[in-house]
Amino acid sequence: MIRSTRSMQELQQQFGAIDIYLFDQLLRERIVPGMRILDAGCGSGRNLVYLLRQGYEVFGVDCDLERVQEVRMMAAALAPNVPAENFRAEAIERMSFPTGFADVVISNAVLHFAGDDQEFRDILSGSWRVLKPGGLFFCRLASSIGLEHRIHHIASRRFLLPDGSERYLVDEALLMALTRDLGGQLMDPLKTTVVQNERCMTTWVVQKNE
């Protein structure tokens, strides 16, 4: 039991609280060393621990300055050569990173906080803009898939979920239309996890066409 606990602690130290579906992309070698990774809505950096430890060129943006400062401190401890200015307190839709900057853009649990259609489109457009042609857009966001009869419409695409939270929800038709409109192609079928009929998250992985 002690050995098992130690192993779990070592895994936690190495990978942090990385999203399991992002980890899947790593295992399938769609994200490899040498790539430039930008986490658009990085929070306190839960998905960046392993990438920093492995020497990836990592960048992050979040509108919360305190969260960005936490990421800078974490990066300083895990990868001292990574400049603090790689992590910026900015709105995703107005990021200062140049167009076509990153090989991979991560958008994990971000888009469903949009207040309306325009904000959703602006955040998505800002995230997509910084992705290189041929690059990978990894997105996890709340959806209505599998909960259609358990959610209550508020306005636009905002709904009250059974767990009491309010989210901007996408569905399959919208994600497929967005994939086409952005000029991308699905790398995986849409994958949705429903948690005890309380909430659901969909994984949307898109390659930007050359």
C-alpha positions in Angstrom: 0.0 0.0 0.0 2.8 2.4 0.9 4.5 1.6 -2.5 1.2 2.2 -4.3 0.7 5.6 -2.5 4.2 6.6 -3.4 3.6 5.7 -7.1 0.4 7.8 -7.1 2.3 10.7 -5.6 5.0 10.4 -8.2 2.5 10.3 -11.0 0.7 13.4 -9.6 4.1 15.2 -9.3 5.0 14.3 -12.9 1.6 15.0 -14.6 -0.2 17.3 -12.3 -4.0 17.4 -12.7 -3.8 17.1 -16.5 -7.1 16.6 -18.3 -7.3 12.9 -19.2 -8.4 13.7 -22.8 -5.4 16.0 -23.2 -3.2 13.2 -21.8 -4.7 11.0 -24.5 -3.4 13.4 -27.2 0.1 13.1 -25.7 -0.1 9.3 -25.6 -1.0 9.3 -29.3 1.9 11.6 -30.1 -0.1 14.4 -31.5 1.6 16.7 -29.0 5.4 16.1 -29.1 8.5 17.8 -27.8 9.6 20.7 -30.0 6.0 22.0 -30.4 5.0 25.4 -29.1 2.0 25.0 -26.8 -0.4 27.8 -25.9 -3.0 27.3 -23.1 -5.7 29.8 -23.8 -7.4 30.1 -20.4 -4.7 28.4 -18.5 -6.0 29.1 -15.0 -3.4 28.1 -12.5 -1.7 25.7 -15.0 -3.2 22.3 -14.3 -2.5 21.2 -17.8 1.0 22.6 -18.0 2.9 20.6 -15.3 4.0 17.7 -17.5 4.7 20.0 -20.5 6.9 22.2 -18.5 8.7 19.2 -16.9 9.4 17.8 -20.4 10.8 21.0 -21.8 8.0 22.0 -24.2 7.9 25.6 -25.3 4.9 26.6 -23.2 2.8 29.7 -23.1 -0.4 30.7 -21.4 -3.0 33.3 -21.2 -5.7 34.0 -18.6 -7.7 37.0 -17.7 -7.1 36.4 -13.9 -3.7 38.0 -12.9 -3.5 36.0 -9.7 -3.8 32.7 -11.7 -1.2 33.9 -14.1 1.2 34.7 -11.3 0.6 31.2 -9.9 1.6 29.7 -13.3 4.7 31.9 -13.4 5.8 30.6 -10.0 5.1 27.0 -11.0 7.1 27.5 -14.3 10.0 29.0 -12.4 10.1 26.0 -10.2 9.6 23.3 -12.9 11.4 25.0 -15.9 13.5 27.9 -14.7 14.6 28.8 -18.3 11.0 29.5 -19.3 10.5 33.3 -19.4 7.9 34.7 -17.0 6.5 36.8 -19.9 5.4 33.5 -21.6 2.4 33.7 -19.3 0.2 36.8 -19.7 -2.8 38.3 -18.0 -5.0 39.0 -21.1 -8.4 38.4 -22.5 -8.2 35.5 -24.9 -10.0 37.4 -27.6 -7.3 40.1 -27.5 -4.2 38.0 -27.0 -0.9 39.8 -27.8 0.6 36.6 -29.3 0.9 36.9 -33.1 -1.2 35.1 -35.6 -0.1 31.5 -36.4 2.0 31.4 -33.2 1.4 28.0 -31.7 1.5 24.4 -32.9 -1.1 23.5 -30.3 -3.8 25.6 -28.6 -5.5 24.3 -25.5 -8.9 25.5 -24.6 -9.9 23.6 -21.5 -13.2 24.5 -19.7 -13.1 28.0 -21.0 -15.7 28.5 -23.8 -18.7 27.5 -21.7 -18.2 30.6 -19.6 -19.2 32.9 -22.5 -22.0 35.2 -21.7 -23.6 35.1 -25.2 -23.1 34.1 -28.8 -20.8 37.1 -29.6 -18.5 36.4 -26.6 -18.3 32.7 -27.5 -17.3 33.6 -31.1 -14.8 36.1 -30.0 -13.0 33.8 -27.6 -13.1 31.0 -30.1 -11.8 33.3 -32.9 -9.0 34.6 -30.6 -7.9 31.0 -29.8 -8.0 29.9 -33.4 -6.1 33.0 -34.7 -2.9 32.1 -32.8 -2.9 28.5 -34.1 -0.6 27.7 -37.0 -1.9 26.1 -40.2 -1.7 22.4 -39.6 -1.8 23.0 -35.9 -4.0 21.2 -33.3 -6.8 22.8 -31.4 -7.8 20.8 -28.3 -11.0 22.0 -26.7 -13.1 20.7 -23.8 -16.3 22.5 -23.1 -19.8 21.9 -21.7 -22.5 20.7 -24.0 -26.1 19.7 -24.1 -25.4 16.4 -25.6 -27.1 13.7 -23.6 -28.8 16.2 -21.3 -31.2 17.8 -23.7 -34.3 17.1 -21.6 -32.7 18.0 -18.3 -31.5 21.5 -18.9 -33.4 24.8 -18.7 -32.9 27.6 -21.3 -32.0 31.0 -20.0 -31.0 33.1 -23.0 -28.9 32.6 -26.2 -27.2 29.3 -25.6 -27.0 29.7 -21.9 -28.7 27.0 -19.9 -29.2 26.0 -16.2 -27.8 22.6 -15.7 -29.1 20.0 -13.2 -26.0 20.5 -11.0 -27.1 24.2 -10.5 -24.5 25.7 -12.7 -25.2 28.1 -15.6 -23.2 27.5 -18.8 -23.1 28.3 -22.5 -23.8 25.0 -24.1 -22.9 23.7 -27.5 -24.3 20.7 -29.4 -23.0 18.4 -32.1 -24.6 20.4 -34.9 -22.9 23.6 -33.8 -19.5 22.0 -33.3 -19.6 20.5 -36.8 -20.7 23.8 -38.3 -17.9 25.6 -36.4 -15.3 23.1 -37.6 -16.3 23.7 -41.2 -16.6 27.5 -40.8 -13.2 27.7 -39.1 -11.6 25.8 -41.9 -10.6 22.8 -39.9 -11.1 19.0 -39.7 -12.0 16.8 -36.8 -9.1 14.7 -35.6 -11.4 12.6 -33.4 -15.1 12.0 -33.3 -16.8 14.2 -30.7 -16.6 12.6 -27.3 -19.0 13.5 -24.5 -18.9 12.5 -20.9 -22.2 12.7 -19.0 -21.7 12.8 -15.2 -24.8 11.2 -13.5 -27.2 13.3 -15.6 -25.9 16.4 -13.8 -23.5 17.9 -16.4 -21.6 16.9 -19.5 -18.4 17.9 -21.2 -17.5 17.3 -24.8 -14.0 16.9 -26.3 -13.5 18.7 -29.6 -10.2 18.2 -31.4 -9.6 20.0 -34.6 -6.7 20.4 -37.0 -6.4 23.7 -38.8 -6.2 23.3 -42.5 -3.0 24.3 -44.2 
